[in-house]
């Protein structure tokens, strides 16, 4: 069993930290350099943040990225799900498909309890409490 987040999610955390510290708009080239990524990869990191309304983007020579919301209101779970997609709570860890009802696997109850606790904890942690050196 492996729990891991994608590199993109770690870079999104760094981008939020950087934009908060910038206290204004940052050009994409400056933001990419600040979080140690390329300008071509930056849109993959920033697109989910823009889609969620957490960051605004403006194209053009005077454009860039700027925070659109208080980043203290974004939880770790919010960010993970924005970047990586909805948390899968339906797939059985033993069977690889649905698990529930009368035909539950041997791990259904403990896994469900652990998953619920993990999601609750991630939802309670503001993303900016994470260090930006992931």
Secondary structure, 3 states (H helix, E strand, C coil): CCCCCCHHHHHHHHHHHHHHHHCCCECHHHHHHHCCCCHHHHHHHHHHHHHCCCEEEECCCCCEEEECCCHHHCEHHHHHHHHHCCCCCCECCCCCCECECCECCCCHHHHHHHHHHHHHHHHHCEHHHCCCCC
